[in-house]
Amino acid sequence: MAERSDVDLMVDLLARERRLVSAYEAALRRDAIDASLGEMLLAHERAHVAALERTLAGRGNPTATVPSPELTAAVRDRRSFAQYAIRLEDETIAAYADGVPRIRDPKLRQPLGSIMVCGGAHLVALRDSIGISLVD
Amino acid sequence: MRAYLEAVTDFPALQLRLRAAGICSDEATHLGAVRVLQGLPAAQGPFVTGAL
C-alpha cells in the first residue's frame, strides 16, 4: 500500500477531531456531560481543530462531519455518552499513534504528538467522570 | 512524556517512531491519572508536552 502524504494523514486527524467537537457540542446541548468537563474537553478539541486547519492552510479536503446514529443514541444519558466518548477518544489516539510517526516533516511530529497526549488525558477525565478505573 | 515525544520527532527509523508513539500514548493516560489523583484536571491544556 502506498504511504499517505502528510496532508492526507492530517486531513484524517482533522476529521476525527471535528467528530469529537460535534460529540462534545451535542453532549453539552443535551446535558449528557458535566458542563465544566464538557466545556474543557470541547475547548481542547476546538484548539486541535484550529491548529490542524492552520497547518493544512486549505490543503486537503476533509469530508463533512455528519451526526452519527451512535452519537444520537449516546447522548440519552451521561454514562452512555462517556462510554461513547471514551471509544471515540481511544480511536483518535490510535490514529495519532499510527499516523504521527509517518509524518515526513519532523517539525510537525512533536506538536501533533502533544495533541495525542492530550487525548490520553481526556480518556482519564472521562473514565473518572463515570467512576471506572482511570486507566485500563 | 517529553522524551517519548522527542523520540517520535527525532528517531530516524519509522518502526522506532511507531514504537515510541505507542508507548507515549500509554504514558499519556498515566500522566493524566497521576494528575487526577493529585486533584488536578487530567489535561493541563490542549497541547501536552510533558516536563523536561
N, CA and C atoms of all chains as a GROMACS GRO file, in nm:
protein
  564
    1MET      N    1   0.085  -0.119   0.000
    1MET     CA    2   0.000   0.000   0.000
    1MET      C    3   0.089   0.125   0.000
    2ALA      N    4   0.052   0.225  -0.081
    2ALA     CA    5   0.132   0.347  -0.088
    2ALA      C    6   0.123   0.423   0.043
    3GLU      N    7   0.237   0.484   0.083
    3GLU     CA    8   0.236   0.566   0.204
    3GLU      C    9   0.152   0.692   0.178
    4ARG      N   10   0.077   0.732   0.278
    4ARG     CA   11  -0.005   0.851   0.262
    4ARG      C   12   0.081   0.976   0.280
    5SER      N   13   0.040   1.085   0.216
    5SER     CA   14   0.114   1.211   0.229
    5SER      C   15   0.084   1.272   0.366
    6ASP      N   16   0.168   1.369   0.404
    6ASP     CA   17   0.144   1.441   0.530
    6ASP      C   18   0.005   1.505   0.530
    7VAL      N   19  -0.033   1.562   0.415
    7VAL     CA   20  -0.165   1.626   0.407
    7VAL      C   21  -0.274   1.523   0.430
    8ASP      N   22  -0.265   1.408   0.365
    8ASP     CA   23  -0.368   1.304   0.383
    8ASP      C   24  -0.378   1.260   0.528
    9LEU      N   25  -0.262   1.243   0.591
    9LEU     CA   26  -0.263   1.200   0.732
    9LEU      C   27  -0.330   1.305   0.820
   10MET      N   28  -0.297   1.432   0.795
   10MET     CA   29  -0.354   1.538   0.879
   10MET      C   30  -0.502   1.560   0.850
   11VAL      N   31  -0.542   1.539   0.726
   11VAL     CA   32  -0.685   1.550   0.692
   11VAL      C   33  -0.764   1.445   0.770
   12ASP      N   34  -0.708   1.325   0.780
   12ASP     CA   35  -0.776   1.220   0.857
   12ASP      C   36  -0.786   1.260   1.004
   13LEU      N   37  -0.677   1.313   1.060
   13LEU     CA   38  -0.679   1.353   1.201
   13LEU      C   39  -0.778   1.468   1.222
   14LEU      N   40  -0.782   1.561   1.126
   14LEU     CA   41  -0.876   1.673   1.138
   14LEU      C   42  -1.021   1.623   1.139
   15ALA      N   43  -1.052   1.526   1.054
   15ALA     CA   44  -1.188   1.472   1.051
   15ALA      C   45  -1.223   1.410   1.186
   16ARG      N   46  -1.126   1.341   1.247
   16ARG     CA   47  -1.151   1.279   1.377
   16ARG      C   48  -1.172   1.386   1.485
   17GLU      N   49  -1.091   1.493   1.480
   17GLU     CA   50  -1.105   1.599   1.580
   17GLU      C   51  -1.241   1.670   1.564
   18ARG      N   52  -1.284   1.687   1.440
   18ARG     CA   53  -1.415   1.750   1.418
   18ARG      C   54  -1.528   1.662   1.472
   19ARG      N   55  -1.508   1.532   1.460
   19ARG     CA   56  -1.610   1.441   1.513
   19ARG      C   57  -1.619   1.455   1.666
   20LEU      N   58  -1.502   1.473   1.730
   20LEU     CA   59  -1.503   1.493   1.876
   20LEU      C   60  -1.570   1.626   1.912
   21VAL      N   61  -1.541   1.731   1.836
   21VAL     CA   62  -1.607   1.860   1.861
   21VAL      C   63  -1.759   1.843   1.854
   22SER      N   64  -1.806   1.777   1.748
   22SER     CA   65  -1.951   1.756   1.732
   22SER      C   66  -2.007   1.678   1.850
   23ALA      N   67  -1.933   1.579   1.895
   23ALA     CA   68  -1.981   1.495   2.005
   23ALA      C   69  -1.995   1.577   2.134
   24TYR      N   70  -1.892   1.655   2.166
   24TYR     CA   71  -1.899   1.732   2.291
   24TYR      C   72  -2.003   1.844   2.281
   25GLU      N   73  -2.018   1.903   2.164
   25GLU     CA   74  -2.123   2.005   2.147
   25GLU      C   75  -2.260   1.942   2.171
   26ALA      N   76  -2.283   1.826   2.112
   26ALA     CA   77  -2.413   1.759   2.128
   26ALA      C   78  -2.436   1.721   2.274
   27ALA      N   79  -2.333   1.670   2.338
   27ALA     CA   80  -2.348   1.628   2.479
   27ALA      C   81  -2.380   1.747   2.568
   28LEU      N   82  -2.314   1.860   2.542
   28LEU     CA   83  -2.342   1.979   2.624
   28LEU      C   84  -2.485   2.028   2.600
   29ARG      N   85  -2.528   2.026   2.475
   29ARG     CA   86  -2.666   2.069   2.444
   29ARG      C   87  -2.768   1.982   2.516
   30ARG      N   88  -2.739   1.851   2.526
   30ARG     CA   89  -2.835   1.756   2.582
   30ARG      C   90  -2.810   1.726   2.730
   31ASP      N   91  -2.716   1.801   2.792
   31ASP     CA   92  -2.680   1.778   2.933
   31ASP      C   93  -2.634   1.634   2.954
   32ALA      N   94  -2.563   1.579   2.855
   32ALA     CA   95  -2.515   1.441   2.865
   32ALA      C   96  -2.372   1.435   2.917
   33ILE      N   97  -2.321   1.549   2.964
   33ILE     CA   98  -2.188   1.553   3.024
   33ILE      C   99  -2.188   1.668   3.124
   34ASP      N  100  -2.114   1.652   3.232
   34ASP     CA  101  -2.097   1.762   3.327
   34ASP      C  102  -2.049   1.885   3.250
   35ALA      N  103  -2.110   2.000   3.278
   35ALA     CA  104  -2.084   2.118   3.196
   35ALA      C  105  -1.937   2.160   3.200
   36SER      N  106  -1.876   2.162   3.318
   36SER     CA  107  -1.737   2.211   3.323
   36SER      C  108  -1.643   2.114   3.251
   37LEU      N  109  -1.667   1.985   3.268
   37LEU     CA  110  -1.584   1.886   3.197
   37LEU      C  111  -1.606   1.898   3.047
   38GLY      N  112  -1.731   1.904   3.006
   38GLY     CA  113  -1.762   1.911   2.863
   38GLY      C  114  -1.705   2.036   2.798
   39GLU      N  115  -1.712   2.148   2.869
   39GLU     CA  116  -1.660   2.272   2.811
   39GLU      C  117  -1.508   2.267   2.797
   40MET      N  118  -1.441   2.204   2.896
   40MET     CA  119  -1.295   2.193   2.887
   40MET      C  120  -1.257   2.102   2.769
   41LEU      N  121  -1.323   1.987   2.760
   41LEU     CA  122  -1.290   1.894   2.651
   41LEU      C  123  -1.318   1.958   2.516
   42LEU      N  124  -1.430   2.028   2.506
   42LEU     CA  125  -1.467   2.094   2.380
   42LEU      C  126  -1.364   2.202   2.343
   43ALA      N  127  -1.321   2.279   2.443
   43ALA     CA  128  -1.221   2.384   2.416
   43ALA      C  129  -1.092   2.322   2.363
   44HIS      N  130  -1.052   2.211   2.423
   44HIS     CA  131  -0.929   2.144   2.375
   44HIS      C  132  -0.946   2.096   2.232
   45GLU      N  133  -1.060   2.033   2.205
   45GLU     CA  134  -1.081   1.979   2.069
   45GLU      C  135  -1.087   2.092   1.966
   46ARG      N  136  -1.148   2.202   2.004
   46ARG     CA  137  -1.152   2.316   1.911
   46ARG      C  138  -1.011   2.370   1.885
   47ALA      N  139  -0.928   2.369   1.989
   47ALA     CA  140  -0.788   2.414   1.969
   47ALA      C  141  -0.714   2.318   1.876
   48HIS      N  142  -0.744   2.188   1.888
   48HIS     CA  143  -0.680   2.090   1.799
   48HIS      C  144  -0.724   2.113   1.654
   49VAL      N  145  -0.855   2.135   1.636
   49VAL     CA  146  -0.907   2.161   1.502
   49VAL      C  147  -0.842   2.285   1.443
   50ALA      N  148  -0.834   2.391   1.523
   50ALA     CA  149  -0.777   2.517   1.474
   50ALA      C  150  -0.630   2.496   1.434
   51ALA      N  151  -0.556   2.422   1.516
   51ALA     CA  152  -0.413   2.400   1.486
   51ALA      C  153  -0.397   2.320   1.357
   52LEU      N  154  -0.479   2.217   1.341
   52LEU     CA  155  -0.469   2.135   1.219
   52LEU      C  156  -0.512   2.216   1.097
   53GLU      N  157  -0.616   2.297   1.111
   53GLU     CA  158  -0.660   2.379   0.998
   53GLU      C  159  -0.552   2.480   0.959
   54ARG      N  160  -0.488   2.540   1.060
   54ARG     CA  161  -0.380   2.636   1.030
   54ARG      C  162  -0.267   2.566   0.956
   55THR      N  163  -0.232   2.446   1.003
   55THR     CA  164  -0.121   2.374   0.941
   55THR      C  165  -0.156   2.332   0.799
   56LEU      N  166  -0.279   2.289   0.780
   56LEU     CA  167  -0.320   2.245   0.646
   56LEU      C  168  -0.337   2.364   0.552
   57ALA      N  169  -0.373   2.480   0.607
   57ALA     CA  170  -0.386   2.604   0.528
   57ALA      C  171  -0.464   2.581   0.400
   58GLY      N  172  -0.576   2.516   0.412
   58GLY     CA  173  -0.664   2.498   0.296
   58GLY      C  174  -0.633   2.378   0.210
   59ARG      N  175  -0.521   2.309   0.240
   59ARG     CA  176  -0.489   2.189   0.160
   59ARG      C  177  -0.577   2.073   0.207
   60GLY      N  178  -0.595   1.977   0.120
   60GLY     CA  179  -0.674   1.860   0.156
   60GLY      C  180  -0.822   1.892   0.147
   61ASN      N  181  -0.902   1.791   0.167
   61ASN     CA  182  -1.046   1.809   0.151
   61ASN      C  183  -1.119   1.723   0.252
   62PRO      N  184  -1.121   1.767   0.381
   62PRO     CA  185  -1.186   1.684   0.482
   62PRO      C  186  -1.333   1.664   0.449
   63THR      N  187  -1.381   1.546   0.470
   63THR     CA  188  -1.523   1.521   0.445
   63THR      C  189  -1.604   1.584   0.557
   64ALA      N  190  -1.724   1.627   0.524
   64ALA     CA  191  -1.809   1.692   0.624
   64ALA      C  192  -1.848   1.591   0.732
   65THR      N  193  -1.852   1.642   0.856
   65THR     CA  194  -1.893   1.556   0.967
   65THR      C  195  -2.044   1.554   0.975
   66VAL      N  196  -2.102   1.435   0.973
   66VAL     CA  197  -2.247   1.425   0.991
   66VAL      C  198  -2.273   1.352   1.123
   67PRO      N  199  -2.375   1.394   1.197
   67PRO     CA  200  -2.402   1.329   1.325
   67PRO      C  201  -2.430   1.180   1.304
   68SER      N  202  -2.366   1.096   1.382
   68SER     CA  203  -2.384   0.953   1.365
   68SER      C  204  -2.502   0.906   1.450
   69PRO      N  205  -2.571   0.801   1.406
   69PRO     CA  206  -2.680   0.745   1.488
   69PRO      C  207  -2.630   0.702   1.626
   70GLU      N  208  -2.504   0.659   1.630
   70GLU     CA  209  -2.444   0.619   1.757
   70GLU      C  210  -2.440   0.736   1.856
   71LEU      N  211  -2.403   0.855   1.804
   71LEU     CA  212  -2.397   0.974   1.889
   71LEU      C  213  -2.537   1.009   1.938
   72THR      N  214  -2.632   1.004   1.848
   72THR     CA  215  -2.770   1.036   1.886
   72THR      C  216  -2.816   0.946   1.999
   73ALA      N  217  -2.781   0.818   1.991
   73ALA     CA  218  -2.820   0.725   2.097
   73ALA      C  219  -2.740   0.751   2.225
   74ALA      N  220  -2.614   0.792   2.208
   74ALA     CA  221  -2.527   0.805   2.326
   74ALA      C  222  -2.566   0.922   2.415
   75VAL      N  223  -2.622   1.029   2.357
   75VAL     CA  224  -2.649   1.148   2.439
   75VAL      C  225  -2.776   1.134   2.524
   76ARG      N  226  -2.830   1.013   2.533
   76ARG     CA  227  -2.951   0.996   2.616
   76ARG      C  228  -2.920   1.006   2.765
   77ASP      N  229  -2.797   0.972   2.805
   77ASP     CA  230  -2.758   0.992   2.945
   77ASP      C  231  -2.606   1.004   2.956
   78ARG      N  232  -2.561   1.047   3.073
   78ARG     CA  233  -2.419   1.080   3.089
   78ARG      C  234  -2.329   0.957   3.080
   79ARG      N  235  -2.375   0.846   3.133
   79ARG     CA  236  -2.291   0.727   3.132
   79ARG      C  237  -2.272   0.676   2.988
   80SER      N  238  -2.380   0.671   2.914
   80SER     CA  239  -2.367   0.619   2.777
   80SER      C  240  -2.285   0.715   2.692
   81PHE      N  241  -2.299   0.847   2.718
   81PHE     CA  242  -2.217   0.939   2.640
   81PHE      C  243  -2.070   0.922   2.676
   82ALA      N  244  -2.039   0.910   2.804
   82ALA     CA  245  -1.898   0.894   2.844
   82ALA      C  246  -1.838   0.770   2.779
   83GLN      N  247  -1.914   0.661   2.776
   83GLN     CA  248  -1.863   0.538   2.713
   83GLN      C  249  -1.839   0.559   2.563
   84TYR      N  250  -1.932   0.632   2.500
   84TYR     CA  251  -1.916   0.663   2.357
   84TYR      C  252  -1.792   0.750   2.335
   85ALA      N  253  -1.778   0.854   2.418
   85ALA     CA  254  -1.665   0.946   2.402
   85ALA      C  255  -1.532   0.876   2.430
   86ILE      N  256  -1.531   0.785   2.526
   86ILE     CA  257  -1.409   0.708   2.555
   86ILE      C  258  -1.368   0.630   2.430
   87ARG      N  259  -1.466   0.570   2.365
   87ARG     CA  260  -1.435   0.492   2.244
   87ARG      C  261  -1.382   0.584   2.133
   88LEU      N  262  -1.445   0.700   2.119
   88LEU     CA  263  -1.403   0.794   2.015
   88LEU      C  264  -1.262   0.848   2.043
   89GLU      N  265  -1.237   0.884   2.168
   89GLU     CA  266  -1.103   0.934   2.204
   89GLU      C  267  -0.998   0.825   2.183
   90ASP      N  268  -1.035   0.702   2.220
   90ASP     CA  269  -0.942   0.590   2.207
   90ASP      C  270  -0.906   0.568   2.060
   91GLU      N  271  -1.005   0.572   1.973
   91GLU     CA  272  -0.981   0.553   1.828
   91GLU      C  273  -0.894   0.668   1.774
   92THR      N  274  -0.919   0.787   1.825
   92THR     CA  275  -0.842   0.903   1.778
   92THR      C  276  -0.697   0.893   1.822
   93ILE      N  277  -0.675   0.852   1.947
   93ILE     CA  278  -0.538   0.834   1.996
   93ILE      C  279  -0.465   0.730   1.911
   94ALA      N  280  -0.535   0.622   1.880
   94ALA     CA  281  -0.473   0.516   1.798
   94ALA      C  282  -0.436   0.572   1.660
   95ALA      N  283  -0.521   0.659   1.605
   95ALA     CA  284  -0.491   0.719   1.474
   95ALA      C  285  -0.367   0.808   1.483
   96TYR      N  286  -0.356   0.883   1.593
   96TYR     CA  287  -0.236   0.965   1.611
   96TYR      C  288  -0.112   0.878   1.629
   97ALA      N  289  -0.125   0.773   1.710
   97ALA     CA  290  -0.008   0.688   1.739
   97ALA      C  291   0.042   0.621   1.612
   98ASP      N  292  -0.048   0.591   1.520
   98ASP     CA  293  -0.007   0.529   1.394
   98ASP      C  294   0.032   0.634   1.290
   99GLY      N  295  -0.031   0.750   1.295
   99GLY     CA  296  -0.011   0.849   1.189
   99GLY      C  297   0.106   0.944   1.213
  100VAL      N  298   0.121   0.990   1.338
  100VAL     CA  299   0.224   1.092   1.363
  100VAL      C  300   0.365   1.043   1.327
  101PRO      N  301   0.402   0.919   1.361
  101PRO     CA  302   0.537   0.875   1.323
  101PRO      C  303   0.558   0.871   1.171
  102ARG      N  304   0.449   0.865   1.095
  102ARG     CA  305   0.459   0.858   0.948
  102ARG      C  306   0.468   0.996   0.883
  103ILE      N  307   0.443   1.102   0.960
  103ILE     CA  308   0.453   1.238   0.906
  103ILE      C  309   0.598   1.263   0.865
  104ARG      N  310   0.616   1.306   0.744
  104ARG     CA  311   0.753   1.321   0.693
  104ARG      C  312   0.823   1.445   0.748
  105ASP      N  313   0.747   1.551   0.774
  105ASP     CA  314   0.807   1.674   0.827
  105ASP      C  315   0.827   1.658   0.977
  106PRO      N  316   0.952   1.643   1.023
  106PRO     CA  317   0.972   1.618   1.166
  106PRO      C  318   0.926   1.732   1.256
  107LYS      N  319   0.920   1.853   1.203
  107LYS     CA  320   0.877   1.967   1.286
  107LYS      C  321   0.730   1.956   1.325
  108LEU      N  322   0.656   1.876   1.249
  108LEU     CA  323   0.513   1.861   1.280
  108LEU      C  324   0.487   1.749   1.379
  109ARG      N  325   0.584   1.659   1.395
  109ARG     CA  326   0.555   1.539   1.476
  109ARG      C  327   0.534   1.573   1.623
  110GLN      N  328   0.615   1.663   1.679
  110GLN     CA  329   0.600   1.692   1.822
  110GLN      C  330   0.469   1.763   1.854
  111PRO      N  331   0.431   1.870   1.780
  111PRO     CA  332   0.301   1.930   1.813
  111PRO      C  333   0.184   1.834   1.793
  112LEU      N  334   0.192   1.750   1.690
  112LEU     CA  335   0.083   1.652   1.672
  112LEU      C  336   0.086   1.550   1.785
  113GLY      N  337   0.205   1.513   1.828
  113GLY     CA  338   0.216   1.421   1.943
  113GLY      C  339   0.158   1.482   2.069
  114SER      N  340   0.173   1.612   2.085
  114SER     CA  341   0.120   1.677   2.206
  114SER      C  342  -0.033   1.674   2.206
  115ILE      N  343  -0.093   1.669   2.087
  115ILE     CA  344  -0.239   1.653   2.080
  115ILE      C  345  -0.277   1.511   2.122
  116MET      N  346  -0.198   1.414   2.077
  116MET     CA  347  -0.224   1.274   2.117
  116MET      C  348  -0.219   1.260   2.270
  117VAL      N  349  -0.121   1.324   2.332
  117VAL     CA  350  -0.108   1.314   2.478
  117VAL      C  351  -0.229   1.376   2.546
  118CYS      N  352  -0.277   1.486   2.492
  118CYS     CA  353  -0.398   1.548   2.547
  118CYS      C  354  -0.515   1.450   2.538
  119GLY      N  355  -0.522   1.377   2.429
  119GLY     CA  356  -0.629   1.277   2.415
  119GLY      C  357  -0.623   1.173   2.525
  120GLY      N  358  -0.503   1.134   2.563
  120GLY     CA  359  -0.488   1.038   2.673
  120GLY      C  360  -0.544   1.094   2.803
  121ALA      N  361  -0.520   1.221   2.825
  121ALA     CA  362  -0.575   1.286   2.945
  121ALA      C  363  -0.728   1.292   2.938
  122HIS      N  364  -0.780   1.315   2.819
  122HIS     CA  365  -0.927   1.316   2.804
  122HIS      C  366  -0.987   1.180   2.841
  123LEU      N  367  -0.919   1.074   2.798
  123LEU     CA  368  -0.966   0.940   2.834
  123LEU      C  369  -0.978   0.926   2.985
  124VAL      N  370  -0.874   0.970   3.055
  124VAL     CA  371  -0.872   0.960   3.201
  124VAL      C  372  -0.986   1.041   3.261
  125ALA      N  373  -1.005   1.163   3.212
  125ALA     CA  374  -1.111   1.250   3.267
  125ALA      C  375  -1.248   1.187   3.246
  126LEU      N  376  -1.269   1.128   3.130
  126LEU     CA  377  -1.399   1.065   3.100
  126LEU      C  378  -1.420   0.941   3.187
  127ARG      N  379  -1.315   0.862   3.204
  127ARG     CA  380  -1.325   0.742   3.288
  127ARG      C  381  -1.356   0.783   3.432
  128ASP      N  382  -1.286   0.888   3.478
  128ASP     CA  383  -1.309   0.938   3.614
  128ASP      C  384  -1.454   0.985   3.630
  129SER      N  385  -1.511   1.043   3.525
  129SER     CA  386  -1.646   1.100   3.535
  129SER      C  387  -1.753   0.994   3.556
  130ILE      N  388  -1.723   0.869   3.518
  130ILE     CA  389  -1.823   0.763   3.540
  130ILE      C  390  -1.773   0.659   3.641
  131GLY      N  391  -1.666   0.697   3.713
  131GLY     CA  392  -1.624   0.615   3.826
  131GLY      C  393  -1.562   0.481   3.790
  132ILE      N  394  -1.501   0.473   3.672
  132ILE     CA  395  -1.431   0.348   3.641
  132ILE      C  396  -1.280   0.372   3.653
  133SER      N  397  -1.205   0.264   3.654
  133SER     CA  398  -1.061   0.273   3.672
  133SER      C  399  -1.002   0.379   3.577
  134LEU      N  400  -0.913   0.462   3.628
  134LEU     CA  401  -0.861   0.573   3.548
  134LEU      C  402  -0.785   0.526   3.425
  135VAL      N  403  -0.720   0.411   3.436
  135VAL     CA  404  -0.651   0.353   3.320
  135VAL      C  405  -0.700   0.210   3.302
  136ASP      N  406  -0.697   0.163   3.178
  136ASP     CA  407  -0.743   0.024   3.159
  136ASP      C  408  -0.625  -0.070   3.142
  137MET      N  409   0.736   1.164   2.924
  137MET     CA  410   0.648   1.206   2.817
  137MET      C  411   0.723   1.289   2.715
  138ARG      N  412   0.799   1.387   2.768
  138ARG     CA  413   0.876   1.472   2.678
  138ARG      C  414   0.976   1.389   2.597
  139ALA      N  415   1.042   1.295   2.666
  139ALA     CA  416   1.142   1.213   2.598
  139ALA      C  417   1.079   1.129   2.486
  140TYR      N  418   0.961   1.075   2.512
  140TYR     CA  419   0.895   0.995   2.407
  140TYR      C  420   0.849   1.084   2.291
  141LEU      N  421   0.801   1.203   2.323
  141LEU     CA  422   0.763   1.295   2.215
  141LEU      C  423   0.885   1.332   2.131
  142GLU      N  424   0.998   1.350   2.199
  142GLU     CA  425   1.120   1.381   2.124
  142GLU      C  426   1.163   1.262   2.039
  143ALA      N  427   1.143   1.142   2.093
  143ALA     CA  428   1.177   1.022   2.017
  143ALA      C  429   1.090   1.011   1.891
  144VAL      N  430   0.961   1.042   1.907
  144VAL     CA  431   0.871   1.038   1.790
  144VAL      C  432   0.917   1.141   1.686
  145THR      N  433   0.973   1.250   1.734
  145THR     CA  434   1.021   1.354   1.641
  145THR      C  435   1.154   1.315   1.577
  146ASP      N  436   1.245   1.260   1.658
  146ASP     CA  437   1.385   1.251   1.615
  146ASP      C  438   1.430   1.114   1.566
  147PHE      N  439   1.367   1.006   1.609
  147PHE     CA  440   1.416   0.875   1.567
  147PHE      C  441   1.413   0.866   1.414
  148PRO      N  442   1.521   0.821   1.355
  148PRO     CA  443   1.523   0.817   1.209
  148PRO      C  444   1.439   0.704   1.148
  149ALA      N  445   1.423   0.594   1.221
  149ALA     CA  446   1.353   0.479   1.163
  149ALA      C  447   1.204   0.482   1.197
  150LEU      N  448   1.120   0.462   1.097
  150LEU     CA  449   0.976   0.465   1.118
  150LEU      C  450   0.932   0.364   1.225
  151GLN      N  451   0.985   0.244   1.220
  151GLN     CA  452   0.942   0.142   1.317
  151GLN      C  453   0.971   0.187   1.460
  152LEU      N  454   1.084   0.253   1.481
  152LEU     CA  455   1.116   0.303   1.616
  152LEU      C  456   1.022   0.417   1.655
  153ARG      N  457   0.990   0.502   1.559
  153ARG     CA  458   0.896   0.612   1.589
  153ARG      C  459   0.759   0.556   1.624
  154LEU      N  460   0.717   0.452   1.551
  154LEU     CA  461   0.587   0.391   1.581
  154LEU      C  462   0.586   0.332   1.721
  155ARG      N  463   0.695   0.265   1.758
  155ARG     CA  464   0.703   0.206   1.892
  155ARG      C  465   0.700   0.316   1.999
  156ALA      N  466   0.777   0.422   1.976
  156ALA     CA  467   0.781   0.533   2.072
  156ALA      C  468   0.643   0.598   2.086
  157ALA      N  469   0.572   0.614   1.976
  157ALA     CA  470   0.439   0.676   1.981
  157ALA      C  471   0.342   0.588   2.058
  158GLY      N  472   0.353   0.456   2.041
  158GLY     CA  473   0.265   0.365   2.115
  158GLY      C  474   0.288   0.376   2.265
  159ILE      N  475   0.414   0.380   2.304
  159ILE     CA  476   0.445   0.393   2.447
  159ILE      C  477   0.398   0.530   2.497
  160CYS      N  478   0.420   0.632   2.416
  160CYS     CA  479   0.381   0.768   2.453
  160CYS      C  480   0.231   0.776   2.480
  161SER      N  481   0.152   0.708   2.399
  161SER     CA  482   0.007   0.714   2.419
  161SER      C  483  -0.032   0.648   2.551
  162ASP      N  484   0.040   0.541   2.590
  162ASP     CA  485   0.014   0.481   2.721
  162ASP      C  486   0.056   0.575   2.834
  163GLU      N  487   0.172   0.635   2.818
  163GLU     CA  488   0.221   0.728   2.921
  163GLU      C  489   0.126   0.846   2.938
  164ALA      N  490   0.060   0.882   2.829
  164ALA     CA  491  -0.034   0.995   2.836
  164ALA      C  492  -0.145   0.967   2.936
  165THR      N  493  -0.196   0.844   2.936
  165THR     CA  494  -0.302   0.813   3.032
  165THR      C  495  -0.244   0.805   3.174
  166HIS      N  496  -0.121   0.757   3.186
  166HIS     CA  497  -0.060   0.752   3.320
  166HIS      C  498  -0.044   0.893   3.376
  167LEU      N  499   0.004   0.984   3.291
  167LEU     CA  500   0.022   1.123   3.336
  167LEU      C  501  -0.113   1.183   3.376
  168GLY      N  502  -0.216   1.158   3.295
  168GLY     CA  503  -0.349   1.209   3.328
  168GLY      C  504  -0.400   1.152   3.459
  169ALA      N  505  -0.376   1.022   3.481
  169ALA     CA  506  -0.422   0.958   3.605
  169ALA      C  507  -0.352   1.017   3.727
  170VAL      N  508  -0.221   1.038   3.716
  170VAL     CA  509  -0.148   1.096   3.829
  170VAL      C  510  -0.200   1.236   3.860
  171ARG      N  511  -0.228   1.312   3.757
  171ARG     CA  512  -0.281   1.447   3.779
  171ARG      C  513  -0.417   1.442   3.849
  172VAL      N  514  -0.504   1.349   3.806
  172VAL     CA  515  -0.636   1.337   3.871
  172VAL      C  516  -0.617   1.298   4.018
  173LEU      N  517  -0.526   1.206   4.044
  173LEU     CA  518  -0.503   1.164   4.183
  173LEU      C  519  -0.446   1.278   4.268
  174GLN      N  520  -0.383   1.374   4.202
  174GLN     CA  521  -0.333   1.493   4.274
  174GLN      C  522  -0.442   1.599   4.290
  175GLY      N  523  -0.560   1.572   4.238
  175GLY     CA  524  -0.669   1.670   4.246
  175GLY      C  525  -0.663   1.775   4.137
  176LEU      N  526  -0.586   1.747   4.030
  176LEU     CA  527  -0.572   1.841   3.918
  176LEU      C  528  -0.656   1.792   3.800
  177PRO      N  529  -0.688   1.883   3.706
  177PRO     CA  530  -0.753   1.835   3.583
  177PRO      C  531  -0.660   1.737   3.510
  178ALA      N  532  -0.719   1.637   3.445
  178ALA     CA  533  -0.636   1.536   3.378
  178ALA      C  534  -0.545   1.600   3.273
  179ALA      N  535  -0.599   1.696   3.200
  179ALA     CA  536  -0.518   1.765   3.098
  179ALA      C  537  -0.498   1.910   3.140
  180GLN      N  538  -0.373   1.955   3.135
  180GLN     CA  539  -0.347   2.093   3.174
  180GLN      C  540  -0.370   2.191   3.060
  181GLY      N  541  -0.395   2.140   2.940
  181GLY     CA  542  -0.419   2.226   2.825
  181GLY      C  543  -0.434   2.141   2.700
  182PRO      N  544  -0.463   2.204   2.586
  182PRO     CA  545  -0.487   2.125   2.464
  182PRO      C  546  -0.361   2.063   2.404
  183PHE      N  547  -0.244   2.114   2.441
  183PHE     CA  548  -0.120   2.060   2.387
  183PHE      C  549  -0.031   2.021   2.505
  184VAL      N  550  -0.017   1.892   2.528
  184VAL     CA  551   0.054   1.845   2.648
  184VAL      C  552   0.190   1.792   2.604
  185THR      N  553   0.294   1.861   2.650
  185THR     CA  554   0.428   1.824   2.604
  185THR      C  555   0.511   1.757   2.712
  186GLY      N  556   0.459   1.748   2.835
  186GLY     CA  557   0.537   1.687   2.942
  186GLY      C  558   0.643   1.784   2.991
  187ALA      N  559   0.711   1.743   3.099
  187ALA     CA  560   0.812   1.830   3.160
  187ALA      C  561   0.950   1.787   3.116
  188LEU      N  562   1.042   1.881   3.114
  188LEU     CA  563   1.180   1.846   3.082
  188LEU      C  564   1.243   1.771   3.199
   0.00000   0.00000   0.00000
